[in-house]
Amino acid sequence: MPDPVDRLTPLGLMLLALLHEDDMHAYEMVRLLRERKADRLVALTHGTIYHTVARLERQGLIDDVGTDRDGNRPERTTYTLTDAGADMMTAWVRRELPAVDRPERFRVALAESHNLERAEVVALLSERRDALAASLDAHRQARDHAIERGSYPQFWIEVHRETALLSADVAWLDEAVEYIRRPDTVWGVTDLAPTDRYLAQREAARA
């Protein structure tokens, strides 16, 4: 049976990360995710988002902090991230960053990796890099050994493609780790002063 971290969906993780920024109502979450083009990572519909918000509240990962009505608009419930939700968010990202067998989850974890400390992200991505490098070596050796034994390269074209993808991924991770390590690279969000663009984005999402 999956543990609680595995049961948290990528969309659930992204909603917890939004509430890590600030308290929000579900409608604002929908608008912000769409404004930030999060549909490149997860499917976004009003129904799935509201359903996920309700599930996160039942699990004690978020909490209702009040309901308000503005003019003729429907009532909107504002949610906050609980301590359990914050712990779940970081545990999910921490688990998925080095995992090489869940690429869709990795993309979400990478997008939210700024919620972990810089040194930890470097360590987790380095772990992922080493695992992918080992897989790359294994693919190359298997292909070369088969061809040496007389197998036609055409039968290994898919493996050739996989080695190219793995090689590119390892090279990108080397660059990413060095970039994050650099002292002049801004990392994390909790201590950043909100920019005018960010404030305008939040205001538009509340409208």
N, C-alpha and C positions, 0 to 999 in steps of 0.2 A: 504494500500500500504506500503511495507517495507520501512523503513528509510534507509539512505545511509550506516549506519553501518551494518544493516542486509543484505544489498545487496552485501557487500564485502564478497567474498568467502574465505574459508580457504586457498586456493592456493594464492589468492590475498594478504591475510594477510602475508603469508610467504615470498612473494616477497617484500613487504614493509619492513619486518623485515630484509631481506638481505641488502636492500639499506640503512637501518639504520646503518649497519656496515660500508658501504663505497659505493661510486659510482661503478656501474658495467654495463656491457653490458648483453643482454639477454642470450647469449651463456654461459657466466660465471655463471649466475644464474642457468641455467640448470645443469651445471657440478657440482656446489656446492651442490645443492639440492640432486643430485644423490649420490655424495660422502658422504653426511651426512645421507643417507638412509631415506630421507624425504618421500619416497614412502610408508613408513609404516603409514604415516598420510594422505597423499593426493595422488591422481593419477597424475603421471608425464608423460607427452608427450611433445615433442617439440611444437606441434600445440597448446595445451591448454596453455602452458606457454607463447608463443609469443602472442596469442590472449589476454591473461590476461594482459600482459605488455601493449599492445595497449589500452586496456580498461582503465587501471589505468592512462595512459597518457591523454586520453580524459577527464577523470574525474578530472584532475589536481592534482592527488596524487603523480605522479612522473613527471620528466621533462627531456627532451633531452638536454644533455650538450655537444654533439659533436659526430661526426662520423669519424672513422679512418679505414684504411686498412693496414694490415700487410702482405707483400709479396703477394702471390696469393690467400690469404683468402678473403672471401666476406667482404664487408664493415660491420662494427659493430658499432651500435649506443650505446653510453654510457648514462645511466640514473642516476638521482639523486633523492633522496627523498625530496619532498616539505614539507613545514610546515603543509599544509593540510594533506599530506600523513602521517606525523608523528603523527598528532592528531588523524587521523582515525585509525592508528595502535594501539595506546594506548587505544582508546575508544572501539575497538573491543575486545581486550584482557580483558579490564576492565568489559565489559558486559558478556563475555562468561565464565570467571572463576567461578563466583558463580552460573551460570545457571545449573540446574540439569536435564533439559529436552532435551539437545542437546549434547550427549556424544562425538560425533565425533568432534564437534567444541571445546569442552572442552579440548580434547587431544592436539589440535593445540595451544589453548590459554595457556595451561600449558607449552608446549614446548617453547613458546615465552614470558612467564611471567617475565623473567629476564629483559624485556624492561620496566617494571614498578618498582617503588621504593619498596624496601623490605617491609616496613611497610604496604603499600597498598596491596601487594600480601598476606601478613599474614591476613589482614582484610577480603579480598575477599574469601580466602580459608576457613577462619573460618566461614564466612557466608554460604558457600557451605556445610561445615561440619554440621552446625546446621540444615540446610534443610534436609540433608540426614539422620541425626539422628532422626528427626521428622518422616520421612517416614519409617525408620526402626521400630520405636515404633508402628506406625500405622499398619504395616504389621504383627508384632508379635501379637498385640492385636487382630486383625481380625482373624488370624489363631487360636490362643488359644481359642478365644470365640466360633468359629465355632466347634472346636473339643470338647469343653465342652458341647456344645448343641447336640452332638451326631454325628457330621459329621466325616466320616472316614479320617484319616490323608492322605491317598493316594490321595484324591481329592485336597489336599492342597500342594502337593509336589512342584509345581512351586513356590508357595508363600514361601515355606521353602527355596528353592534355592535363591529367591530374598532377603530374610532376610540375608542369608549367604553372598551374594555379597555386600549388603548394609553395613553389619557389617565390612567386610574387607575394604571397601572404607572409612568408618568413622575412622577405626583404622589407615589406611594409611595417611589420612589427618591430624590426630593428630600428627603423626610422622613428616610429611612434614612441618607442621607449626612450630614445635619445631626446626627442622633443619634450616629452613630459619631464624628463630629468633636469632639463635646463632651468637654472634658477630664474631666468627672465620669462619663463612660460607661466602665464597666469593660470592657476588651477583652483578648482572649487568654486562654490557660488555663495556660501553663507556670509562671507566677508566682503563681497563685492557691493559697491554702491550701485543702486539701480540707475540705469541709463535712461535718458529721455525716451529712447525707442522702447525700452522694456516697459516703462510706465505707460506709454501710449498704447502699447499692445495689451496690457492688463486692463486699461480703461475701456478699450474697444471691446474686449472679451466680456466685460460686465454689462455692456449696453443691451 
